[in-house]
Amino acid sequence: MPDPSSVANSGVVSPSVRDVVKAYVGLTKPRIIELLLITTVPVMFLAAGGVPGLGVVAATLVGGILASGSANTINCVLDRDIDEQMRRTRRRPLPRHAVSPRSATIFGVVLGVLATLELGFFVNWLSSILALVANLFYVFGYTMLLKRRTVQNIVWGGIAGCFPTLIGWTAVTNSLAWTPIVLFGVVFFWTPPHTWSLAMRYREDYASVDVPMLPVVATPVQTARQIMAYSVVMVITSIALWPVADTGVVYPVAAVILGVVFLREARNLLRRAHTGADGAALRPMRLFHFSNIYLALLFIAAAIDPLLR
């Protein structure tokens, strides 16, 4: 039997239950889940033409959290080698060895199965299938195929993050329509400016692990021009929802105001790039942080609009 004093002096400390739970929650990337839910619930208000049933909202939220958590966990497993080297991600659970890759994989698969069944039985099977397709595309399409191979990684890989607009709509209607497809497009064109602005700040991180994000393979001016182009198309697409969904005045006014501010931030980023600024001097995080605010407020406006009519 080992001497208790030798065990105490060995320096090995068993993690507490709280630490273990925190590590598993960290694998799901809660901040990303928040963004996905922001694009799910407001669409349900649009689909219902008012307040949707609280039961279906709750069931959709639970399924969405499980589905997103599953995809993010598997992503952490597959990317653990580069996460360990990047400054921005080295404190994630797997690089810190707070969770083993095997345990994380099992956790991710279980979450995915639960999400599919929960959405299927408590919402509808169309929403369940859409969530499953989004997860599979994120894991196999983005993480395994695109991320480390092409500069277009986030453009096409970002499609997975657009599916909540479809899931929110089908959860209420059990069918698809042009309204959620337009909102799908908004998120699609929003993703590159959002991600590339972050990648401009952490360019050296991505370069060190050979992930060809646009800021790694292009100059700041070229990247800022691409961000500006996608931003313009995003704003146009957001305004297109007005005639497509026949919204009231609240949504288009919000879309125009938010779009103008977004384009101003993108233009300012391009101007700083033209002056020769690089890295932190470009202040790309201004656009990154506002992109989160933009998406949240735009979708909130979409949810409020039918309530005022």
C-alpha positions as CSV (number, residue, x, y, z in Angstrom):
1,M,0.0,0.0,0.0
2,P,1.5,3.4,-1.0
3,D,2.6,5.8,1.7
4,P,0.0,8.6,1.8
5,S,2.8,11.2,2.4
6,S,4.5,10.1,-0.8
7,V,1.3,10.4,-2.8
8,A,0.8,13.9,-1.4
9,N,4.3,14.9,-2.2
10,S,4.2,13.5,-5.8
11,G,2.7,16.7,-7.2
12,V,-0.1,14.8,-8.9
13,V,-3.5,16.5,-8.1
14,S,-6.7,14.8,-9.2
15,P,-9.0,17.3,-11.0
16,S,-12.1,18.3,-9.2
17,V,-15.6,17.5,-10.6
18,R,-15.9,21.2,-11.4
19,D,-12.7,21.2,-13.4
20,V,-13.8,18.1,-15.4
21,V,-17.2,19.6,-16.2
22,K,-15.6,22.9,-17.2
23,A,-13.2,21.0,-19.5
24,Y,-16.0,19.2,-21.3
25,V,-18.1,22.4,-21.6
26,G,-15.0,24.0,-23.1
27,L,-14.8,21.4,-25.8
28,T,-18.2,22.5,-27.1
29,K,-17.0,26.1,-27.6
30,P,-20.0,27.9,-25.9
31,R,-19.3,31.2,-27.6
32,I,-19.8,29.7,-31.0
33,I,-23.0,28.0,-29.8
34,E,-24.3,31.4,-28.7
35,L,-23.8,32.8,-32.2
36,L,-25.6,29.8,-33.7
37,L,-28.6,30.2,-31.4
38,I,-28.8,33.9,-32.2
39,T,-29.5,32.9,-35.8
40,T,-31.9,30.1,-34.9
41,V,-34.5,31.6,-32.5
42,P,-35.3,34.9,-34.4
43,V,-36.0,32.9,-37.5
44,M,-38.6,30.9,-35.6
45,F,-40.4,34.2,-34.8
46,L,-40.4,35.0,-38.6
47,A,-41.7,31.6,-39.4
48,A,-44.5,31.8,-36.8
49,G,-45.4,35.3,-37.8
50,G,-45.2,36.1,-34.1
51,V,-44.3,34.2,-30.9
52,P,-43.6,30.5,-31.7
53,G,-44.6,27.8,-29.2
54,L,-42.3,27.8,-26.2
55,G,-42.2,24.0,-26.3
56,V,-40.8,23.9,-29.9
57,V,-38.4,26.7,-29.1
58,A,-37.0,24.9,-26.0
59,A,-36.7,21.6,-27.9
60,T,-34.9,23.3,-30.8
61,L,-32.6,25.1,-28.5
62,V,-31.7,21.9,-26.7
63,G,-31.1,20.1,-30.0
64,G,-29.1,23.0,-31.4
65,I,-26.8,23.1,-28.3
66,L,-26.2,19.4,-28.5
67,A,-25.6,19.4,-32.3
68,S,-23.2,22.4,-32.2
69,G,-21.5,21.0,-29.1
70,S,-20.9,17.7,-30.9
71,A,-19.4,19.3,-34.0
72,N,-17.2,21.7,-32.0
73,T,-15.9,18.8,-29.8
74,I,-15.0,16.7,-32.8
75,N,-13.3,19.7,-34.3
76,C,-11.2,20.1,-31.1
77,V,-10.1,16.5,-31.4
78,L,-9.1,16.7,-35.0
79,D,-7.4,20.1,-34.5
80,R,-5.6,19.3,-31.2
81,D,-2.2,19.3,-32.8
82,I,-2.4,22.8,-34.2
83,D,-4.4,24.1,-31.2
84,E,-1.5,23.2,-29.0
85,Q,0.8,25.4,-31.0
86,M,-1.4,28.4,-31.5
87,R,-1.4,31.2,-28.9
88,R,-5.2,31.7,-29.3
89,T,-6.1,28.1,-28.7
90,R,-3.4,26.5,-26.6
91,R,-5.6,26.8,-23.4
92,R,-8.3,24.6,-24.8
93,P,-9.0,21.4,-22.9
94,L,-7.2,19.0,-25.2
95,P,-3.9,21.0,-25.5
96,R,-4.0,21.3,-21.7
97,H,-4.6,17.5,-21.5
98,A,-7.6,18.1,-19.3
99,V,-9.5,15.6,-21.4
100,S,-8.1,12.7,-23.4
101,P,-8.7,12.5,-27.2
102,R,-10.6,9.2,-26.8
103,S,-12.9,10.6,-24.1
104,A,-13.5,13.8,-26.2
105,T,-14.4,11.7,-29.3
106,I,-16.9,9.6,-27.4
107,F,-18.4,12.7,-25.8
108,G,-18.7,14.4,-29.3
109,V,-20.3,11.3,-30.9
110,V,-22.8,10.9,-28.0
111,L,-23.8,14.6,-28.2
112,G,-24.4,14.2,-32.0
113,V,-26.5,11.1,-31.5
114,L,-28.6,12.8,-28.8
115,A,-29.0,15.9,-31.0
116,T,-30.3,13.9,-33.9
117,L,-32.8,11.9,-31.8
118,E,-33.9,14.9,-29.7
119,L,-34.6,17.0,-32.7
120,G,-36.2,14.2,-34.6
121,F,-38.6,13.1,-31.8
122,F,-39.3,16.5,-30.2
123,V,-39.2,18.9,-33.2
124,N,-39.3,17.2,-36.6
125,W,-37.1,14.9,-38.7
126,L,-36.4,17.6,-41.3
127,S,-34.8,19.8,-38.7
128,S,-32.9,16.8,-37.4
129,I,-31.5,15.9,-40.8
130,L,-30.5,19.5,-41.5
131,A,-28.6,19.6,-38.1
132,L,-26.9,16.3,-38.9
133,V,-25.9,17.5,-42.4
134,A,-24.4,20.7,-40.9
135,N,-22.4,18.7,-38.3
136,L,-21.1,16.2,-40.9
137,F,-20.1,19.1,-43.2
138,Y,-18.3,21.0,-40.5
139,V,-16.3,17.9,-39.4
140,F,-15.6,16.3,-42.7
141,G,-16.0,19.2,-45.2
142,Y,-14.4,22.0,-43.2
143,T,-12.1,20.5,-40.5
144,M,-10.8,17.5,-42.4
145,L,-10.9,18.6,-46.1
146,L,-10.8,22.4,-46.4
147,K,-9.2,24.0,-43.4
148,R,-5.6,23.0,-44.0
149,R,-5.7,22.8,-47.8
150,T,-7.2,25.9,-49.3
151,V,-7.5,29.6,-48.8
152,Q,-11.2,29.2,-49.5
153,N,-11.5,27.1,-46.3
154,I,-13.7,29.5,-44.3
155,V,-15.8,30.6,-47.3
156,W,-17.1,27.1,-48.1
157,G,-16.5,25.6,-44.7
158,G,-18.7,28.4,-43.2
159,I,-21.7,26.9,-44.8
160,A,-22.1,24.7,-41.8
161,G,-22.7,27.8,-39.6
162,C,-25.5,28.9,-41.9
163,F,-27.8,25.9,-41.3
164,P,-29.4,27.3,-38.0
165,T,-31.4,29.7,-40.2
166,L,-32.9,26.7,-42.0
167,I,-33.3,24.7,-38.8
168,G,-35.1,27.5,-37.0
169,W,-37.6,27.9,-39.9
170,T,-38.2,24.1,-40.4
171,A,-38.7,23.7,-36.6
172,V,-41.8,25.8,-36.9
173,T,-43.1,25.0,-40.4
174,N,-41.6,21.6,-41.2
175,S,-40.8,22.9,-44.7
176,L,-38.3,25.2,-46.4
177,A,-38.9,28.6,-48.0
178,W,-37.1,31.6,-49.5
179,T,-37.0,33.6,-46.3
180,P,-34.6,31.2,-44.4
181,I,-32.6,30.8,-47.6
182,V,-32.0,34.5,-47.8
183,L,-30.9,34.6,-44.1
184,F,-28.7,31.6,-44.9
185,G,-27.0,33.8,-47.5
186,V,-26.6,36.7,-45.0
187,V,-24.7,34.4,-42.6
188,F,-22.7,32.9,-45.5
189,F,-21.5,36.3,-46.7
190,W,-21.0,37.5,-43.0
191,T,-18.6,34.6,-42.2
192,P,-15.6,35.6,-44.2
193,P,-15.3,39.2,-42.9
194,H,-16.0,37.9,-39.4
195,T,-13.3,35.2,-39.6
196,W,-10.7,37.0,-41.7
197,S,-10.7,40.0,-39.4
198,L,-9.9,37.7,-36.5
199,A,-7.3,35.9,-38.6
200,M,-5.6,39.2,-39.4
201,R,-5.0,39.7,-35.7
202,Y,-3.7,36.2,-35.3
203,R,-2.0,35.8,-38.6
204,E,1.3,34.5,-37.1
205,D,-0.6,31.8,-35.3
206,Y,-2.2,30.5,-38.5
207,A,1.1,30.8,-40.4
208,S,3.0,28.9,-37.8
209,V,0.8,25.8,-38.3
210,D,0.4,26.2,-42.1
211,V,-3.3,26.9,-42.1
212,P,-3.8,29.0,-45.3
213,M,-6.3,31.5,-44.0
214,L,-6.5,34.5,-46.4
215,P,-4.4,36.9,-44.2
216,V,-1.6,34.3,-44.2
217,V,-1.3,34.0,-48.0
218,A,-2.5,37.6,-49.0
219,T,-1.3,41.1,-48.1
220,P,-3.4,43.1,-45.6
221,V,-4.7,45.3,-48.5
222,Q,-5.8,42.2,-50.5
223,T,-7.5,40.7,-47.4
224,A,-9.2,44.0,-46.6
225,R,-10.5,44.3,-50.1
226,Q,-12.0,40.8,-49.9
227,I,-13.6,41.7,-46.6
228,M,-15.1,44.8,-48.1
229,A,-16.4,42.9,-51.1
230,Y,-18.1,40.2,-49.0
231,S,-19.5,42.9,-46.6
232,V,-21.2,44.7,-49.5
233,V,-22.8,41.5,-50.7
234,M,-23.8,40.7,-47.2
235,V,-25.6,44.0,-46.7
236,I,-27.4,43.7,-50.0
237,T,-28.5,40.2,-49.1
238,S,-29.8,41.4,-45.7
239,I,-31.9,44.1,-47.3
240,A,-33.3,41.6,-49.8
241,L,-35.1,39.9,-46.9
242,W,-37.5,42.9,-46.8
243,P,-39.4,42.1,-50.1
244,V,-38.8,38.4,-49.9
245,A,-40.3,38.0,-46.4
246,D,-42.7,41.0,-46.7
247,T,-41.5,42.4,-43.4
248,G,-42.6,45.7,-41.8
249,V,-40.5,48.8,-41.5
250,V,-38.5,47.8,-38.5
251,Y,-36.3,45.2,-40.2
252,P,-35.3,47.1,-43.3
253,V,-34.4,50.2,-41.2
254,A,-32.3,48.1,-38.9
255,A,-30.7,46.3,-41.8
256,V,-29.7,49.6,-43.5
257,I,-28.4,51.3,-40.3
258,L,-26.4,48.2,-39.2
259,G,-25.2,47.7,-42.8
260,V,-23.9,51.2,-43.1
261,V,-21.9,50.9,-39.8
262,F,-20.5,47.5,-40.9
263,L,-19.4,48.9,-44.3
264,R,-17.8,51.9,-42.5
265,E,-15.8,49.6,-40.3
266,A,-14.7,47.5,-43.3
267,R,-13.8,50.7,-45.2
268,N,-11.7,51.9,-42.3
269,L,-9.9,48.6,-42.1
270,L,-9.1,48.9,-45.8
271,R,-7.8,52.5,-45.3
272,R,-5.5,51.4,-42.5
273,A,-4.2,48.6,-44.7
274,H,-3.4,51.1,-47.5
275,T,-1.3,53.1,-45.0
276,G,0.9,50.1,-44.5
277,A,-0.4,49.1,-41.1
278,D,0.0,45.4,-40.2
279,G,-0.9,43.1,-37.3
280,A,-2.4,44.8,-34.3
281,A,-1.9,48.2,-35.9
282,L,-4.6,47.3,-38.4
283,R,-7.1,47.1,-35.5
284,P,-9.0,44.3,-37.2
285,M,-10.7,43.3,-33.9
286,R,-12.9,46.4,-34.2
287,L,-14.6,44.8,-37.2
288,F,-14.5,41.4,-35.6
289,H,-16.3,42.5,-32.4
290,F,-18.8,44.6,-34.4
291,S,-19.6,41.7,-36.7
292,N,-20.9,39.8,-33.6
293,I,-23.1,42.8,-32.6
294,Y,-24.2,43.2,-36.2
295,L,-25.4,39.6,-36.6
296,A,-27.2,39.7,-33.2
297,L,-29.0,43.0,-33.8
298,L,-30.0,42.1,-37.3
299,F,-31.6,38.8,-36.3
300,I,-33.2,40.4,-33.3
301,A,-34.8,43.0,-35.6
302,A,-36.0,40.2,-37.8
303,A,-37.7,38.6,-34.7
304,I,-39.2,41.9,-33.5
305,D,-40.7,42.9,-36.8
306,P,-43.5,40.4,-36.9
307,L,-44.4,41.1,-33.3
308,L,-45.1,44.8,-34.2
309,R,-47.3,43.9,-37.1
